[in-house]
Amino acid sequence: MGASQDYFSSDFTLGILGGGQLGKMLLYETRKWDVRTKVVDPSAAAPAQLACNTFEQGDLMDYQTVMDFGKDVDVLTIEIENVNVQALEDLAAAGVTVYPQPKTLRTIQNKATQKLFYTDHGIPTAPFSRFAYTSEIEDSLNNGGISFPFVWKSARFGYDGQGVKIIRNRKDLEGLPNVECIAETLVPFQNELAVIVARNPQGEVRTYPVVEMEFHPEANQVEYVLCPARIPEAVAREAREVALKVSRSLGHVGLLAVEMFRTREDQILVNEVAPRPHNSGHFSIEGSFTNQFEQHLRAILGLPLGETENKVATVMVNLVGAEGYQGQVQYQGISEILGMPGVTPHIYGKRDTRPFRKMGHVTIADASLEKARETAAQVKQTIEVRSKTKKA
């Protein structure tokens, strides 16, 4: 692609692997700029299907599907990591521009490989052991290789609290899939933090302010994201520096969400990363001068990166399916929350709910973070994601 204006109102086509809510929100921005898009997703009811120029249904892990999809786009990007990387490597070799680069994805897709990458590059992370199969953990416990408590993580295909479990005793190991995994030392931390780093092909880099994540105790999912994080300035600086080090080491293009632990001693440890727009960056739609989805587009298209500072303090609340409900979704309490100050709901367009499924999010913007957090708690109590009939 030559001059940057060739992207707009032209035949230039951006391909997106994955049509979930992240794809849908990325399409808000491609529509804003009139950039042609083509999306592939396994589900015919994918949230992104309505907003793209061309939609295809297909398996993102299938080599031929990804090859056929990618060969007639100009730039190919992702909204989910679980895609066929071999196909991306072959497309890149054939001249298709792929961001994030396939080598970045190959490193990140596997949590064991990702952790080894941190160790090799001097990036602080919790100590861990790698196992070809979960069943090998028993031997390691018997031989003193590892000890309770630890965090079991499946090396592949974990997301939204799936594929992660805190193991405090042998009973907790029962029922886990016998797959490649890691056992990570359970870190006593003060906060879970995240920083989004944007990088374009010219090497321009920006970081968003540090956010603080509050987790749901049972679902192991983020309940609230607060920006800015309620941490000392020195800790925020360190978190941004560590995130930049990860970004530099990977040399990725696009967005990189770096999730971190802040230990009781104020040490920053990298938990894991995602090379795409991320749940921890949704606050930016209402809260930042440049939201994360526009920034991802700017980065992968080689355009100047936008301003990342906050316009206002924000708290993001995830809307997940209520326990005990499965089937056609019904949102209760939407009109009530719209009557609260600074509240903006985002509904992802998934017609069916199930317990803990991400169905939307609500952003609360306020000059005062404390007030935004209070309103967020009210939102959480008021809105409920149910199905029309209760699960049997």
Backbone hydrogen bonds in HBPLUS format (Angstrom, degrees):
<---DONOR---> <-ACCEPTOR-->    atom                        ^
c    i                          cat <-CA-CA->   ^        H-A-AA   ^      H-
h    n   atom  resd res      DA  || num        DHA   H-A  angle D-A-AA Bond
n    s   type  num  typ     dist DA aas  dist angle  dist       angle   num
A0006-ASP N   A0003-ALA O   2.97 MM   3  5.80 164.7  1.99 125.4 130.3     1
A0007-TYR N   A0004-SER O   3.16 MM   3  6.01 171.8  2.16 123.5 126.0     2
A0008-PHE N   A0005-GLN O   3.13 MM   3  5.61 146.0  2.25 112.5 120.5     3
A0009-SER N   A0034-ASP O   2.84 MM  25  5.31 160.6  1.88 147.2 153.9     4
A0074-ASP N   A0013-THR O   2.89 MM  61  5.45 156.7  1.94 145.3 153.1     5
A0075-VAL N   A0013-THR O   3.44 MM  62  6.88 158.6  2.49 151.1 155.1     6
A0014-LEU N   A0036-ARG O   2.96 MM  22  6.21 170.6  1.97 146.0 147.9     7
A0038-LYS N   A0014-LEU O   2.94 MM  24  6.28 147.1  2.05 155.4 156.3     8
A0015-GLY N   A0075-VAL O   2.80 MM  60  6.15 170.4  1.81 164.5 167.1     9
A0077-THR N   A0015-GLY O   2.84 MM  62  6.17 161.3  1.87 155.3 160.2    10
A0016-ILE N   A0038-LYS O   2.86 MM  22  6.25 155.4  1.92 162.5 169.1    11
A0040-VAL N   A0016-ILE O   3.23 MM  24  6.69 154.0  2.30 165.3 168.2    12
A0017-LEU N   A0077-THR O   2.92 MM  60  6.32 162.2  1.96 145.5 149.9    13
A0079-GLU N   A0017-LEU O   3.03 MM  62  6.24 144.5  2.16 166.7 155.7    14
A0018-GLY N   A0040-VAL O   2.82 MM  22  5.69 154.4  1.89 165.0 173.1    15
A0048-ALA N   A0019-GLY O   2.86 MM  29  4.65 159.2  1.90 146.1 142.7    16
A0024-LYS N   A0020-GLY O   2.94 MM   4  6.26 156.6  2.00 151.1 158.6    17
A0025-MET N   A0021-GLN O   2.93 MM   4  6.13 158.5  1.97 146.7 151.2    18
A0026-LEU N   A0022-LEU O   2.93 MM   4  6.12 144.6  2.06 141.7 151.8    19
A0027-LEU N   A0023-GLY O   3.01 MM   4  6.23 144.2  2.14 143.7 153.0    20
A0028-TYR N   A0025-MET O   3.26 MM   3  5.21 142.0  2.41  92.8 103.1    21
A0029-GLU N   A0026-LEU O   3.06 MM   3  5.54 129.9  2.32 105.4 116.7    22
A0030-THR N   A0026-LEU O   3.21 MM   4  6.67 152.0  2.29 142.0 150.3    23
A0031-ARG N   A0027-LEU O   2.98 MM   4  5.92 155.5  2.04 140.5 146.5    24
A0032-LYS N   A0028-TYR O   3.12 MM   4  6.29 146.6  2.23 132.1 141.4    25
A0033-TRP N   A0029-GLU O   3.04 MM   4  6.31 147.2  2.15 145.4 153.1    26
A0034-ASP N   A0030-THR O   2.80 MM   4  5.65 108.7  2.32 133.5 150.7    27
A0035-VAL N   A0030-THR O   2.87 MM   5  4.93 163.2  1.90 140.8 146.6    28
A0034-ASP N   A0031-ARG O   3.23 MM   3  4.83 149.9  2.33  92.7 101.7    29
A0053-ASN N   A0037-THR O   3.11 MM  16  5.26 130.0  2.38 118.2 131.5    30
A0054-THR N   A0037-THR O   3.12 MM  17  6.53 140.6  2.28 142.1 152.9    31
A0039-VAL N   A0054-THR O   2.89 MM  15  6.33 159.8  1.93 159.1 163.7    32
A0056-GLU N   A0039-VAL O   2.81 MM  17  6.22 153.1  1.89 158.1 166.5    33
A0041-ASP N   A0056-GLU O   3.13 MM  15  6.67 148.6  2.23 152.9 160.4    34
A0058-GLY N   A0041-ASP O   2.96 MM  17  5.52 154.6  2.02 112.4 120.5    35
A0046-ALA N   A0043-SER O   3.23 MM   3  5.19 148.7  2.33 112.8 109.7    36
A0049-GLN N   A0046-ALA O   3.04 MM   3  5.59 163.4  2.07 122.0 127.2    37
A0051-ALA N   A0048-ALA O   3.25 MM   3  5.77 142.1  2.40 113.7 123.0    38
A0062-ASP N   A0059-ASP O   3.10 MM   3  5.38 160.3  2.14 109.3 115.5    39
A0084-ASN N   A0060-LEU O   2.88 MM  24  6.27 139.6  2.04 160.5 147.5    40
A0066-VAL N   A0062-ASP O   3.17 MM   4  6.43 167.0  2.19 160.5 162.9    41
A0067-MET N   A0063-TYR O   2.96 MM   4  6.20 160.7  2.00 153.9 160.1    42
A0068-ASP N   A0064-GLN O   2.86 MM   4  5.97 171.1  1.86 152.7 155.3    43
A0069-PHE N   A0065-THR O   2.98 MM   4  6.07 155.9  2.04 144.7 151.9    44
A0070-GLY N   A0066-VAL O   2.90 MM   4  5.90 160.6  1.94 147.6 152.9    45
A0071-LYS N   A0067-MET O   3.12 MM   4  6.07 139.2  2.29 150.5 157.4    46
A0073-VAL N   A0070-GLY O   3.39 MM   3  5.61 161.8  2.42 116.8 113.5    47
A0076-LEU N   A0097-THR O   2.78 MM  21  6.18 157.9  1.83 161.9 169.3    48
A0099-TYR N   A0076-LEU O   2.95 MM  23  6.29 159.9  1.99 167.8 174.5    49
A0083-VAL N   A0081-GLU O   2.78 MM   2  5.72 126.0  2.07 116.0  99.4    50
A0088-LEU N   A0084-ASN O   3.32 MM   4  6.71 153.2  2.39 140.6 148.0    51
A0089-GLU N   A0085-VAL O   2.83 MM   4  6.14 156.0  1.88 154.7 161.1    52
A0090-ASP N   A0086-GLN O   3.00 MM   4  6.27 156.7  2.05 147.4 153.4    53
A0091-LEU N   A0087-ALA O   2.84 MM   4  6.08 151.4  1.92 148.6 157.1    54
A0092-ALA N   A0088-LEU O   2.89 MM   4  6.07 161.3  1.92 149.2 154.2    55
A0093-ALA N   A0089-GLU O   2.97 MM   4  6.19 153.5  2.04 142.8 150.3    56
A0094-ALA N   A0090-ASP O   3.02 MM   4  6.20 132.8  2.25 133.4 145.6    57
A0094-ALA N   A0091-LEU O   3.03 MM   3  4.97 126.6  2.32  92.2 107.0    58
A0096-VAL N   A0091-LEU O   3.00 MM   5  5.46 162.2  2.03 147.9 142.1    59
A0095-GLY N   A0092-ALA O   3.03 MM   3  5.17 159.9  2.07 104.9 110.4    60
A0104-THR N   A0101-GLN O   2.97 MM   3  5.40 126.4  2.26 110.8 124.3    61
A0105-LEU N   A0101-GLN O   3.18 MM   4  6.60 158.6  2.23 152.5 158.8    62
A0106-ARG N   A0102-PRO O   2.82 MM   4  6.08 157.2  1.88 153.8 160.3    63
A0107-THR N   A0103-LYS O   3.17 MM   4  6.35 153.9  2.24 141.3 146.9    64
A0108-ILE N   A0104-THR O   3.06 MM   4  6.28 156.3  2.12 148.2 155.0    65
A0109-GLN N   A0105-LEU O   2.76 MM   4  5.69 159.0  1.80 159.2 162.6    66
A0114-GLN N   A0110-ASN O   2.85 MM   4  6.09 157.7  1.90 155.6 163.1    67
A0111-LYS N   A0155-ALA O   2.74 MM  44  4.54 161.4  1.78 131.7 134.3    68
A0115-LYS N   A0111-LYS O   2.96 MM   4  6.11 158.0  2.01 141.4 146.4    69
A0116-LEU N   A0112-ALA O   2.99 MM   4  6.26 159.2  2.04 149.4 155.2    70
A0117-PHE N   A0113-THR O   2.94 MM   4  6.14 148.1  2.04 144.6 153.5    71
A0118-TYR N   A0114-GLN O   3.17 MM   4  6.58 150.4  2.26 146.1 152.9    72
A0119-THR N   A0115-LYS O   3.11 MM   4  6.47 162.9  2.14 151.0 154.9    73
A0120-ASP N   A0116-LEU O   2.88 MM   4  6.11 164.1  1.90 153.6 157.8    74
A0121-HIS N   A0117-PHE O   3.04 MM   4  6.18 136.8  2.23 142.8 153.6    75
A0121-HIS N   A0118-TYR O   3.19 MM   3  5.23 130.9  2.44  96.0 108.9    76
A0123-ILE N   A0118-TYR O   2.87 MM   5  4.72 166.9  1.89 147.6 145.3    77
A0122-GLY N   A0119-THR O   3.35 MM   3  5.38 169.0  2.37 107.1 108.5    78
A0270-VAL N   A0124-PRO O   2.73 MM 146  6.08 173.2  1.73 150.8 148.3    79
A0185-THR N   A0127-PRO O   2.88 MM  58  5.59 166.1  1.90 154.4 159.1    80
A0129-SER N   A0183-ALA O   2.88 MM  54  5.25 145.8  2.00 137.6 148.8    81
A0183-ALA N   A0129-SER O   2.87 MM  54  5.25 156.7  1.93 148.4 155.9    82
A0131-PHE N   A0181-CYS O   2.86 MM  50  5.36 170.3  1.87 161.7 158.8    83
A0181-CYS N   A0131-PHE O   2.91 MM  50  5.36 162.8  1.94 150.9 156.4    84
A0136-GLU N   A0133-TYR O   3.09 MM   3  5.70 157.4  2.14 115.7 122.0    85
A0137-ILE N   A0134-THR O   2.96 MM   3  5.68 163.5  1.99 123.1 128.3    86
A0140-SER N   A0136-GLU O   3.28 MM   4  6.62 162.2  2.32 149.8 154.6    87
A0141-LEU N   A0137-ILE O   2.87 MM   4  6.18 153.1  1.95 155.7 163.2    88
A0142-ASN N   A0138-GLU O   3.02 MM   4  6.30 157.1  2.07 147.8 154.1    89
A0143-ASN N   A0139-ASP O   2.87 MM   4  6.12 145.3  2.00 149.2 159.2    90
A0145-GLY N   A0140-SER O   2.73 MM   5  4.72 136.8  1.91 152.4 152.9    91
A0144-GLY N   A0141-LEU O   3.32 MM   3  5.23 162.0  2.35 100.0 105.1    92
A0150-PHE N   A0167-ILE O   3.02 MM  17  5.37 155.6  2.08 144.4 151.7    93
A0167-ILE N   A0150-PHE O   2.73 MM  17  5.37 174.1  1.73 174.7 175.5    94
A0151-VAL N   A0184-GLU O   2.73 MM  33  4.98 164.2  1.75 147.5 153.2    95
A0184-GLU N   A0151-VAL O   2.87 MM  33  4.98 168.4  1.88 141.4 143.7    96
A0152-TRP N   A0165-LYS O   2.76 MM  13  5.21 160.5  1.80 169.0 162.1    97
A0165-LYS N   A0152-TRP O   2.89 MM  13  5.21 153.4  1.96 148.7 154.4    98
A0153-LYS N   A0182-ILE O   2.98 MM  29  5.37 159.1  2.03 156.4 158.9    99
A0182-ILE N   A0153-LYS O   2.90 MM  29  5.37 152.6  1.97 148.9 158.0   100
A0154-SER N   A0163-GLY O   2.86 MM   9  5.01 161.5  1.89 142.1 148.2   101
A0155-ALA N   A0180-GLU O   2.87 MM  25  5.52 173.4  1.88 136.5 134.4   102
A0162-GLN N   A0159-TYR O   2.71 MM   3  5.14 162.3  1.74 126.5 130.1   103
A0172-ASP N   A0169-ASN O   3.05 MM   3  5.59 137.0  2.24 111.4 121.9   104
A0173-LEU N   A0170-ARG O   2.98 MM   3  5.44 152.4  2.06 111.0 119.5   105
A0174-GLU N   A0171-LYS O   3.07 MM   3  5.50 153.9  2.14 110.5 118.2   106
A0176-LEU N   A0173-LEU O   3.32 MM   3  5.90 162.8  2.36 133.3 132.7   107
A0179-VAL N   A0177-PRO O   3.03 MM   2  5.66 127.7  2.31 106.9  91.8   108
A0190-GLN N   A0262-ARG O   2.69 MM  72  5.67 156.8  1.74 163.8 170.5   109
A0262-ARG N   A0191-ASN O   2.93 MM  71  5.28 161.4  1.96 157.6 155.8   110
A0213-MET N   A0192-GLU O   2.82 MM  21  5.44 171.4  1.83 161.7 160.4   111
A0193-LEU N   A0260-MET O   2.80 MM  67  5.05 159.1  1.84 141.5 148.1   112
A0260-MET N   A0193-LEU O   2.74 MM  67  5.05 170.9  1.74 150.0 149.6   113
A0194-ALA N   A0211-VAL O   2.99 MM  17  5.32 142.5  2.14 140.5 144.5   114
A0211-VAL N   A0194-ALA O   2.94 MM  17  5.32 170.3  1.95 156.7 159.9   115
A0195-VAL N   A0258-VAL O   2.97 MM  63  5.29 151.6  2.06 139.8 148.3   116
A0258-VAL N   A0195-VAL O   2.84 MM  63  5.29 172.6  1.84 152.0 154.6   117
A0208-TYR N   A0196-ILE O   2.89 MM  12  5.42 159.2  1.93 159.1 165.8   118
A0197-VAL N   A0256-LEU O   2.83 MM  59  5.12 167.0  1.84 145.7 148.8   119
A0256-LEU N   A0197-VAL O   2.79 MM  59  5.12 140.5  1.94 149.3 160.1   120
A0198-ALA N   A0206-ARG O   2.79 MM   8  5.23 168.2  1.81 159.4 163.4   121
A0206-ARG N   A0198-ALA O   2.95 MM   8  5.23 153.6  2.03 143.2 150.0   122
A0199-ARG N   A0254-GLY O   2.98 MM  55  5.44 154.0  2.05 149.3 157.8   123
A0254-GLY N   A0199-ARG O   2.86 MM  55  5.44 163.7  1.88 152.9 157.9   124
A0200-ASN N   A0204-GLU O   3.09 MM   4  5.59 152.5  2.17 148.9 157.4   125
A0203-GLY N   A0200-ASN O   2.87 MM   3  5.49 163.1  1.90 122.4 127.6   126
A0229-ALA N   A0210-VAL O   2.95 MM  19  5.74 145.5  2.07 148.7 147.1   127
A0212-GLU N   A0226-LEU O   2.92 MM  14  5.11 160.3  1.96 145.7 151.9   128
A0226-LEU N   A0212-GLU O   2.82 MM  14  5.11 165.1  1.85 151.8 156.6   129
A0214-GLU N   A0224-TYR O   2.83 MM  10  5.05 170.4  1.84 150.1 153.0   130
A0223-GLU N   A0214-GLU O   2.68 MM   9  5.67 162.5  1.71 152.3 158.7   131
A0224-TYR N   A0214-GLU O   3.13 MM  10  5.05 160.7  2.16 136.4 142.1   132
A0216-HIS N   A0221-GLN O   2.74 MM   5  5.47 167.4  1.75 168.6 171.3   133
A0220-ASN N   A0216-HIS O   3.19 MM   4  5.57 140.4  2.35 144.9 149.0   134
A0318-ASN N   A0223-GLU O   3.16 MM  95  5.51 158.1  2.21 138.4 144.8   135
A0225-VAL N   A0316-MET O   2.85 MM  91  4.95 145.1  1.97 137.0 146.1   136
A0316-MET N   A0225-VAL O   2.78 MM  91  4.95 159.0  1.82 143.5 150.8   137
A0227-CYS N   A0314-THR O   2.93 MM  87  5.38 166.3  1.95 167.5 165.4   138
A0314-THR N   A0227-CYS O   2.92 MM  87  5.38 168.6  1.93 161.9 165.5   139
A0235-VAL N   A0232-PRO O   3.06 MM   3  5.40 123.7  2.39 105.1 118.7   140
A0236-ALA N   A0232-PRO O   3.08 MM   4  6.45 158.9  2.13 153.9 160.3   141
A0237-ARG N   A0233-GLU O   2.89 MM   4  6.16 155.0  1.96 150.5 157.3   142
A0238-GLU N   A0234-ALA O   3.05 MM   4  6.25 160.0  2.10 142.3 147.4   143
A0239-ALA N   A0235-VAL O   2.89 MM   4  6.14 157.8  1.94 150.7 156.8   144
A0240-ARG N   A0236-ALA O   3.04 MM   4  6.29 157.6  2.09 147.2 152.5   145
A0241-GLU N   A0237-ARG O   2.93 MM   4  6.21 153.3  2.00 147.9 156.0   146
A0242-VAL N   A0238-GLU O   2.88 MM   4  6.14 161.0  1.91 154.4 158.9   147
A0243-ALA N   A0239-ALA O   3.00 MM   4  6.18 161.6  2.03 145.6 151.0   148
A0244-LEU N   A0240-ARG O   2.92 MM   4  6.15 152.7  2.00 143.9 151.4   149
A0245-LYS N   A0241-GLU O   2.94 MM   4  6.23 145.9  2.06 143.8 153.4   150
A0245-LYS N   A0242-VAL O   3.09 MM   3  5.02 118.0  2.50  92.1 107.6   151
A0246-VAL N   A0242-VAL O   3.02 MM   4  6.39 155.8  2.08 152.8 158.4   152
A0247-SER N   A0243-ALA O   3.01 MM   4  6.26 163.3  2.04 148.4 153.1   153
A0248-ARG N   A0244-LEU O   2.81 MM   4  6.01 160.8  1.84 149.1 154.4   154
A0249-SER N   A0245-LYS O   2.92 MM   4  6.05 160.4  1.96 146.6 152.1   155
A0250-LEU N   A0246-VAL O   2.96 MM   4  6.21 156.3  2.02 151.9 157.9   156
A0251-GLY N   A0247-SER O   2.75 MM   4  5.81 146.5  1.86 145.6 156.3   157
A0257-ALA N   A0274-ALA O   2.78 MM  17  5.11 167.5  1.80 158.3 157.3   158
A0274-ALA N   A0257-ALA O   2.92 MM  17  5.11 145.9  2.04 139.3 149.5   159
A0259-GLU N   A0272-GLU O   2.88 MM  13  5.42 165.9  1.90 171.5 173.9   160
A0271-ASN N   A0259-GLU O   2.74 MM  12  5.44 164.2  1.77 142.3 146.0   161
A0261-PHE N   A0269-LEU O   2.76 MM   8  5.15 158.8  1.80 152.0 159.3   162
A0269-LEU N   A0261-PHE O   2.95 MM   8  5.15 163.3  1.97 148.8 154.2   163
A0263-THR N   A0267-GLN O   2.86 MM   4  5.19 165.1  1.88 154.0 156.5   164
A0266-ASP N   A0263-THR O   2.92 MM   3  5.05 156.9  1.97 114.5 115.5   165
A0281-GLY N   A0278-HIS O   2.81 MM   3  5.41 162.3  1.84 121.2 126.9   166
A0282-HIS N   A0279-ASN O   3.32 MM   3  5.54 173.3  2.33 110.8 112.6   167
A0284-SER N   A0281-GLY O   3.03 MM   3  5.70 154.4  2.09 117.7 124.3   168
A0285-ILE N   A0282-HIS O   3.09 MM   3  5.90 166.5  2.11 125.3 128.2   169
A0287-GLY N   A0283-PHE O   2.79 MM   4  5.63 154.8  1.85 150.2 155.5   170
A0288-SER N   A0284-SER O   3.14 MM   4  4.54 161.9  2.17 111.6 114.1   171
A0311-LYS N   A0287-GLY O   2.61 MM  24  5.50 171.7  1.62 156.9 159.7   172
A0289-PHE N   A0309-GLU O   3.29 MM  20  6.38 157.3  2.34 174.9 174.2   173
A0295-GLN N   A0291-ASN O   2.98 MM   4  6.20 161.0  2.02 155.7 161.9   174
A0296-HIS N   A0292-GLN O   2.92 MM   4  6.09 147.4  2.03 137.7 145.6   175
A0297-LEU N   A0293-PHE O   3.14 MM   4  6.44 159.9  2.18 145.7 150.2   176
A0298-ARG N   A0294-GLU O   2.85 MM   4  6.17 165.9  1.86 155.9 159.9   177
A0299-ALA N   A0295-GLN O   2.88 MM   4  6.07 160.1  1.92 149.1 154.5   178
A0300-ILE N   A0296-HIS O   2.96 MM   4  6.20 174.5  1.96 158.8 158.9   179
A0301-LEU N   A0297-LEU O   2.97 MM   4  5.94 143.1  2.11 149.9 158.9   180
A0303-LEU N   A0298-ARG O   2.81 MM   5  4.79 153.3  1.88 156.5 155.3   181
A0302-GLY N   A0299-ALA O   3.14 MM   3  5.29 160.8  2.18 105.9 111.4   182
A0366-ASP N   A0313-ALA O   2.99 MM  53  5.52 162.6  2.02 151.3 156.1   183
A0315-VAL N   A0364-ILE O   2.92 MM  49  5.22 149.1  2.02 142.6 152.7   184
A0364-ILE N   A0315-VAL O   2.80 MM  49  5.22 159.8  1.84 154.2 161.3   185
A0317-VAL N   A0362-VAL O   2.78 MM  45  5.12 163.2  1.81 153.3 159.2   186
A0362-VAL N   A0317-VAL O   2.82 MM  45  5.12 154.9  1.88 146.8 155.5   187
A0319-LEU N   A0360-GLY O   2.72 MM  41  4.83 163.5  1.74 137.8 134.2   188
A0359-MET N   A0319-LEU O   2.80 MM  40  5.59 165.3  1.82 160.0 164.6   189
A0360-GLY N   A0319-LEU O   3.23 MM  41  4.83 138.9  2.41 140.1 136.9   190
A0321-GLY N   A0357-ARG O   2.86 MM  36  5.08 147.2  1.97 133.0 143.1   191
A0356-PHE N   A0321-GLY O   2.77 MM  35  4.64 168.2  1.78 132.0 127.7   192
A0322-ALA N   A0385-VAL O   2.87 MM  63  5.53 167.2  1.89 158.9 158.2   193
A0391-LYS N   A0324-GLY O   2.99 MM  67  5.49 153.1  2.06 143.0 146.5   194
A0327-GLY N   A0353-THR O   2.94 MM  26  5.42 157.1  1.99 148.7 149.2   195
A0353-THR N   A0327-GLY O   2.73 MM  26  5.42 160.1  1.77 163.0 157.9   196
A0388-LYS N   A0328-GLN O   2.97 MM  60  5.94 138.6  2.14 154.4 167.3   197
A0329-VAL N   A0351-ARG O   2.77 MM  22  5.69 170.0  1.78 158.0 157.8   198
A0330-GLN N   A0386-ARG O   2.68 MM  56  5.22 143.4  1.81 152.3 148.6   199
A0386-ARG N   A0330-GLN O   2.97 MM  56  5.22 164.9  2.00 161.0 156.4   200
A0332-GLN N   A0384-GLU O   2.87 MM  52  5.13 176.9  1.87 159.5 160.3   201
A0384-GLU N   A0332-GLN O   2.88 MM  52  5.13 149.0  1.98 141.8 148.4   202
A0337-ILE N   A0333-GLY O   3.07 MM   4  6.38 160.3  2.11 153.1 157.4   203
A0338-LEU N   A0334-ILE O   3.01 MM   4  6.25 149.8  2.10 150.6 159.5   204
A0339-GLY N   A0336-GLU O   3.11 MM   3  5.34 147.5  2.22 101.8 111.6   205
A0340-MET N   A0337-ILE O   2.96 MM   3  5.26 162.8  1.99 110.3 115.6   206
A0365-ALA N   A0342-GLY O   2.90 MM  23  4.86 158.9  1.95 132.1 136.7   207
A0344-THR N   A0363-THR O   2.87 MM  19  5.25 153.5  1.94 153.2 161.0   208
A0363-THR N   A0344-THR O   2.91 MM  19  5.25 165.6  1.93 148.9 148.5   209
A0346-HIS N   A0361-HIS O   2.69 MM  15  5.26 150.6  1.77 170.4 178.6   210
A0361-HIS N   A0346-HIS O   2.93 MM  15  5.26 150.7  2.02 142.3 151.9   211
A0348-TYR N   A0359-MET O   3.03 MM  11  5.68 165.7  2.05 144.8 146.3   212
A0357-ARG N   A0354-ARG O   3.05 MM   3  5.56 167.7  2.07 140.0 139.2   213
A0372-ALA N   A0368-SER O   3.00 MM   4  6.29 160.0  2.04 149.3 155.4   214
A0373-ARG N   A0369-LEU O   2.85 MM   4  6.10 152.1  1.93 149.7 157.1   215
A0374-GLU N   A0370-GLU O   3.00 MM   4  6.31 150.9  2.09 145.3 153.0   216
A0375-THR N   A0371-LYS O   2.93 MM   4  6.23 164.1  1.96 155.0 158.8   217
A0376-ALA N   A0372-ALA O   2.88 MM   4  6.08 148.9  1.97 141.5 150.9   218
A0377-ALA N   A0373-ARG O   3.09 MM   4  6.38 149.5  2.18 142.9 149.3   219
A0378-GLN N   A0374-GLU O   3.16 MM   4  6.55 151.5  2.25 144.4 152.1   220
A0379-VAL N   A0375-THR O   2.82 MM   4  6.16 154.7  1.89 152.2 159.7   221
A0380-LYS N   A0376-ALA O   2.90 MM   4  6.15 161.0  1.94 149.7 154.4   222
A0381-GLN N   A0377-ALA O   3.08 MM   4  6.33 148.5  2.18 141.2 149.1   223
A0382-THR N   A0378-GLN O   2.94 MM   4  6.07 136.3  2.14 142.8 155.2   224
A0382-THR N   A0379-VAL O   3.05 MM   3  5.07 127.2  2.34  95.5 110.0   225
A0383-ILE N   A0379-VAL O   2.95 MM   4  5.97 174.1  1.96 165.3 164.1   226
